[in-house]
Every structure is written in structure tokens, then in C-alpha cells.
Amino acid sequence: MIELLERQKRLTRNQWKLICTANLADLLDFFDLFLIGYVTAALTKQWSLTYMQGGLILLASGIGAPPGAFFWGWLGDHIGRRTVFILSAITIAIATGVMYFTPGPDGFIPGWLFLVIFGNAGIYTIDLPLVQEFIPAYKRGWVSALVTTLLPAGSLLAGLVSWQLLPVIGWRGLFLVGLVPLVLVFMIRYWVPESPRWLMRMGRLEEARKSLAWALMVDPKAIELPAALPSLETTRWIELFKYPKLVLAGMLTGLTQTGGFSIGVWGPTLLVLVMGASPEYAAFLMIFVNVSAVLGRFFITALIEPMGRRGSATLCLVLGGILMLVQGYFWDVNIGTWSLFYVALIASSFFTSANYSVVGPYMSEIWPARLRASGMGLSYGVGNLGKFVGPLGLSLIMGAGDVIKPAAPNLVMLGPAFLYFAAWNVLGLIGFWVFGPETKGRTFDEIDRELDGPPATAQPVVQAAGN
């Protein structure tokens, strides 16, 4: 049945609905994630946070991601992509809203942030495999990249909301705005069916036929059921490690988010320190950083198929790393009235964001079908270690016990801190070129055969009368 997808010439309206739903999911997902960066900038003055205290809040905004990605990925291979999509959206929204009730500096922001990011990891881990399994191979690269284009728009939206609403509703009110992802539950419930590939693997042929018919917008009866099925397999998470090169490729490429994410969440605070901006004005300045990130995603969408995954990622990792070093070592340089730190921040955001439009789909498509969500969860989960070793690394390099305030001895350490961020890009290059395969233009069936050989067949399918 899946051959019908591979022969498809144009995407249908229903496939575009799925792509739009996944795009909105990623946008709202990262809106909640980056909201804490703007809240931290506001709390820095109100609570007189030290670098360590600020780092711990941002650490909590990343530490839930690895176990979350592992858990949701494993669950997606067992109970389905669609169900996990819904459950993770509910987790994010409720955990964000609860932080409205934080009593003070000794309150429970870190604990609930753990749950926010635990759920956050689920949406990104599962929506890419779900979309990819509805798309033909020759369109999979650019469609997967397109799904991730609005990720930085989540941070952009968080910046706009913080700029306009922070003076009005305060940081507690921002957390209530974080309940918005609940709208995803209704969209997924009424728009998004289960993956036909997953349903076939579970032996649920009639449901798979209906799902595929929905995507292709044809009568289900026009799709013939296969004469025989691949034998049903009970998969275990530990089987991922039968593919050591894929494990290393997924982990190392996933960790390339470390620098970009860390600069993103520390960005509002660093603009307060380096440029003397108010938290509200720093939120305004971050809008242009995030616009650059969105443009970077669209830019790489046009290159991911002609250049391949390796070529397009290399372009982004090299240029993004160079621009990080410019930010760190020339933070006090101005070009006329423009801060070079800010200009390089905008430019580096373009490439670091574009890179993850390559890495995100790549971490999913390198795995065999039976382990795709689990493999994506492992790769993204390890990659998400960067969400706390990155922010924590900056706080330790800058001086963990010092109160966050403009001070030359602290800011001089921006150079080593941004060198630390750029070093993670080198690991990504090793992941792509030493351990990872090039997946450009290859169907999932071809990838499966290369990894596991031809599938064994089970008993012939018995079709019901009239089918």
C-alpha cells in the first residue's frame, strides 16, 4: 500500500493540513519553552539572581528533555504517534500554567519547568516521524525541514508577548498565556490520523488503509490490502544499540543544538548586560534575532535536497560556529551605533536555526521503521542534554556565584563561553561525516532493507467481503 505514497506527484490538501498542524505544534511548543528566557530576564532584577540561580532556572528548562524524549519516543513506537502527540501537548500546557502560582524566589519554577520540557520533548520527538511517514521519499527532506521552520517563531512569539504584555500582566501572567498549546489537542483530535506505517506494523490493516486513503484523498476501497504482511515484531528500546553508528550519528548531530539554544535562552539577559537594555527592550531586540532564525529555516529548506543532509548541515555548522566566536570575543565592539555582539547574534541565529531544520528530520529518518520514534527519542534526548549543559556551562564560565549585573571581569569571559558553544558544532560535523549515512532521496523501505535486510513475510492477508 505504501507504494502509492512513493508514486505520488503532488501533496494533497490533507497532507498539507498535517504539515500545518505539526508546524503550529512546534511553534507553540517552543513558545512555552522560550518564555522562561524572558521571565528569567525579568526576575534577574526583581529577585537579584546570581549567575548560578539564573543558570539553575534555565537548567531546569532543559533537564526534562532527555528523559522526556526517551519516554515519548519509546511510547510512540508502542501506542502510536498520534496518541503521544496529544498527551505531550496536554503536559506542556498544564505544567506552564501552574507556574503562575510560584510564591517567590524559593518557589517551584524549576520543578514545573522539568514537566514543561518533559512534554516539550514529546512533540518534537513524535511529530517528525508522524509527518515523514505520510510523505514520499523525494519530498521527505524539504517537507521535514518545512515542519521545523516555525520553531524559532515560537521564540519570536514569546518575545512579542513578553515585550507587549510583561509590563501589563507581569511574569505570572506570561505563564497563563502558556496554556495556549491546549488548542493543539483539538486540532490533532479532529485533523490528524495515525501513521499508516505504524498501523501496518501493528497488523491493523483496515485502519492503515483508511489512514492512507485520508492522506491521498481517495476512497479506501480503491487501495488494495497487501497479499502478505511483514512478520509482526516485538521491539525493545535496547535494540537501538544494535546500530552503534546510528546511535553516535544521532547523538552527535543532536548535540549541535547546544550553542544555539543556550544563546537563545540567555540572549535576553545577555542583551541586558552587554547593551544595558531593559528586560522589555531586550525582548524587543530578540524579535529580530528570531525573525533571522525563521528566515534561516526557510533558507535551508530550499537547500536540503540539492545539497543533501551532510552538505547543508556543514554549511550551517561552520558559519554558525564562526559567528558565535565573533559574539564572544568582540562583545564590546561597535560598528557606528550598532553593537557587533547584537549583529553577530542575529547572523548566528540564522545558521544555528537552519542547522536544526536539517538535524531534526535526520535524527528520525536514519532509523528503521520499527524503531523510528524510539531512535528519534534517543537522538533528540541526548541532544537535549545541550539544553542544560549549555546554559549551565555559561553560568560556570561567567562566574556562578556572582550576581548577574554588567561587570567587565564577567563579560570578558564571554569569549571562552562562546568558544564552548561553538565546540559542539565540531561534534556535529563528526556525527554527519564519520558515523551518519546520507539519506537524501532514499525511501524508508530502502533504508530498512539496508539496515535489516528484506522483511520476513507472515500469513497471507484475509480480506473481508466487499474489500
Secondary structure, 3 states (H helix, E strand, C coil): CCHHHHCCCCCCHHHHHHHHHHHHHHHHHHHHHHHHHHHHHHHHHHCCCEHHHHHHHHHHHHHCHHHHHHHHHHHHHHHCHHHHHHHHHHHHHHHHHHHHHCCCCCCCHHHHHHHHHHHHHHHHHHHHHHHHCCCCHHHHHHHHHHHCCCHHHHHHHHHHHHHHHHHHHHHHHHHHHCCCCHHHHHHHHHHCCCCHHHHHHCCCHHHHHHHHHHHHCCCHHHCCCCCEEECCCCCCHHHHHHCHHHHHHHHHHHCCHHHHHHHHHHHHHHHHHHHCCCHHHHHHHHHHHHHHHHHHHHHHHCCHHHHHHHHHHHHHHHHHHHHHHHHHHCCCCEECCEEHHHHHHHHHHHHHHHHHHHHHHHHHHCCCHHHHHHHHHHHHHHHCCHHHHHHHHHHHHHCCCCECCCCHHHHCCHHHHHHHHHHHHHHHHHHHHHHCCCCCCCCHHHHHHHHHCCCCEEEECCCCCCC
